Amino acid sequence: MRKKKEIEEALNLPLTKEEFISEVETLVRRDEMGYLEAIIYICEQNEYDPEDITTLINGPLKEKLKLEAVRNNVIKGKKSNTATLL
């Protein structure tokens, strides 16, 4: 398995994982975007292929994205879990 730094260098990303997550959270709070919308927006603005940034989406960000998908009926899940995202 490649290390995070190696992946970031291979993708030639100007953003670190922490910067990417911070940018997503800022867009969600400031511009009232959904998590998926914010991720796609960042990809479009920086000309990233969304598949290339999947390694940057894990931990709390991945969980928030998953909860948003459940809330929006994109994937099945327990509705009681969505309360933590609201």
QUIJO-V876689 format. One record per pair of residues at least 12 apart in sequence whose ideal C-beta (glycine too) atoms are under 6 Angstrom apart, sorted by the first residue. I is the first residue (numbers start at 1). J is the second residue. D is the distance in whole Angstrom. If there is no record, write none. Layout:
# QUIJO-V876689
I & J & D
I & J & D
This chain:
# QUIJO-V876689
7 & 55 & 5
11 & 52 & 5
17 & 56 & 5
20 & 56 & 5
21 & 61 & 5
23 & 42 & 6
24 & 38 & 5
24 & 39 & 6
34 & 68 & 6
35 & 64 & 5
35 & 65 & 5
35 & 68 & 5
64 & 85 & 6
67 & 82 & 6
67 & 85 & 4
70 & 82 & 6
